[in-house]
Amino acid sequence: MPEEREGEFYGKNGEPRKFDPTFKGPIQNRGCTDIVCCILFIIAILAYIAVGILAWSQGDPRKVIYPTDSRGQFCGQAGTPLADKPVLFYFNIMKCASPMVLLEFQCPTTQMCVDKCPEKFMTLVKAYTNKNDFDYYKTFCKEGVTNTMVSLTPWWRDGLCPAMLMPSKPFTRRCFPALGERGGVITVGNNSKFDDGRGNMRDAKDLLDGVTNATVVIEARQVVMKIFEDFTQSWYWILIGLVIAMLTSLLFIVLLRFLAGIMVWVMIVMVILVIGYGIFHCYMEYAALKGTAGSDVTLQQLGFQTDFAVYLQIRQTWLAFMIILAIVEVIIILLLIFLRKRILIAIALIKEASRAIGHVMSSLFYPLFTFVLLAMVVAYWAVTAVFLSTSNEPIYKVFNETACDYSRTTCNPANYSTSLEKARCPDSMCLFAFYGGETAYHKYLIGLQFYNVFLFFWCANFVTALGQMTLAGAFASYYWAFVKPDDMPAFPVFSSLGRSLRYHTGTLAFGSLILSIVQIIRVLLEYLDHKLQGAQNKCTKFLLCCMKCCFWCLEKFVKFINRNAYIIVAIYGKNFCTSAREGFFLLMRNMVRVAVLDKVTDFLLFLGKLLIVGLVGIFAFFFFSGRVKAFESTAPHLHYYWVPILTVVVLSYFIAHGFFSVYAMCVDTLFLCFCEDLERNDGSAERPYYMSSTLHEILWKNAAEDPSSARQRADEDIELK
């Protein structure tokens, strides 16, 4: 009966490995795998380089940095005639109240670059009668205006000068009226009324719509520019924070090598203490704001604010943070209580992984190589994306205050004064509208952007897969060395890296391609979800939510399959599909032990990442927010201090993940090799185990103590020695 059950079990999950006296670990004599995918990947990379070259030749990042006048020139750009004129001035800001501003992202008024914004009220008619006033006024007129001109009519007709000036302030390199409020009345320059230059007295509140619409158009850009300025002010300190995260991760990994058991328990206690301090800090901030004016405003009442520091001034924010941290703390404590026995087994397994890493010390520094490659991929993608998004040509359109048949049509500013449009619409203007184009390149620009994103995912996943296969080959060399470390190759990491690139580039490309396709689909689903946020169709929202959930699960499953497939490829040198199938069936034949590894060990390593991120995040918060007096004068002055804090926290997690991935890959590789070892050998003198006695005791004892593994113990009726 046991034999029938064994045959049925193995029939569903593949055949177990047979004893092979010639097998001594990763096979050296192997051939290239998945050649078609290798060729396809090389072609895709060459095409990606071509897209980058094309984007760099067509793009102009200045369009993102500098404001543009009505002739498409950049204000304040060094090395140009407008280098000393960094601010954009609107001839008539009230025209920005037009609804077309929100559609065309351009005010239908002349815009020019000036050295500074006007500081006082003045009309063209009054300035013309005073030489000093006119000399000041004409700095806001187009070139060629002189006080020798007899009549003011051509200045208005041809739009050479604005009809009026008013006190303004620069905002994101643009001049906006210095609006204020006095006694509930909107004022500009301390006046509630002003002369519009045409003999009409206007209320200051008439400016409000124009300023509001113009602000809506550039609000997103304003936030981006402020964030960019914060990065330029704090990049040096961000790098220091990331170096601290890297050194902390490296120190933790080294200590884990020699003091695995102690470090794991220290890690568990420290995570609980760090989160506990977070709860305490949130409570203190919550209590300190009690009675403060405006602190009882709810998040719903506050709405969206570009200055995120405002949220930290209300009590509800700190209450929400405190509740979230308390829930996380309770979940971690409950998991530690219920998984206490398996945690002991996982700690013993991490100790064994530490011994393996001790014989392959170069593996600790391999994440630096992966980090450099990923940084190159991210940099290439970001630069190409910027150049692609700024590779459009300036488009000029007809703008007119009154009805005109040619309004919003494309025009050419070079000959517009003599054109038919100008003749039929005398008061119209040909102004810069936006960036676009009608060439074949511009028609396929969206496709090029999509290709840029897709190749970014493919290349990033390829680099990650290369690291996994390299480390798997190195640790497999350790495991299958009968006499450790004498039977190991001299440079296991370099040997494994060479095999991976020489023979298995196609396999790496194949696995990363599958994962990239799933990730791109997830990105598209997120985009659709964002677009359909205002939709009222509940069925559509439900289906979209289900699809997002399914593809999230699919991505996790593909990552799991790929990871184990790379381990099998690193050992046997087979193609991706065969390795994925064999690796999956091998895990299915050892499901009980898989549960221990994938859940508990990963959980402990995640706590390590959480500890490093928490420590670095607390340090970054107190430094950039100026809470510590010793660093108050050193910390940079920023618009949003959360920008460098979030940057340090997110990148610190990826750095910690890179270092801890060495341990995770080591544990997974040792486990798969252990399962192979059990199937190939029986512990006898003729077929001895390659595993250490400690590792055998750890994993076998776990299966023996689990009542759900009765069938597996019957199938693996092996005498313990």
Secondary structure, DSSP 8 states (H G I E B T S, - for coil): -HHHHHHHHHHHS-------TT--SS-SS-----HHHHHHHHHHHHHHHHHHHHHHHH--THHHHS-B-TTS-BTT-TTSTTTT--EEEES-GGGGGSTHHHHHSS-SS-EEEESS---S-EEHHHHHT-HHHHHHHGGGS-TT--TT-S-SHHHHHTT-S-SEE--EEEETTEEEE-EEEETTEEEETTBSEEE-SSS-EEETTHHHHHHHHHHHHHHHHHHHHHHHHHHHHHHHHHHHHHHHHHHHHHHHHHHHHH-HHHHHHHHHHHHHHHHHHHHHHHHHHHHHTTT-TTTT--HHHH---S-GGGGGGSHHHHHHHHHHHHHHHHHHHHHHHHTHHHHHHHHHHHHHHHHHHHH-GGGGGHHHHHHHHHHHHHHHHHHHHHHHHT--EEEEEEE-SS--TTTT-B--TTSGGGSHHHHHSTT-EEEEEEEE--SHHHHTHHHHHHHHHHHHHHHHHHHHHHHHHHHHHHHHHHHT-SSTTTTS-SSHHHHHHHHHHHH-HHHHHHHHHHHHHHHHHHHHHHHHHHHTTT---HHHHHHHHHHHHHHHHHHHHHHHHHHHHHHHHHHH---HHHHHHHHHHHHHTTHHHHHIIIIIIHHHHHHHHHHHHHHHHHHHHHHHTT-SGGGTTTS---S-THHHHHHHHHHHHHHHHHHHHHHHHHHHHHHHHHHHHHHH--SSSSS---S-HHHHHHHHHHHHH-GGGHHHHHHT-----
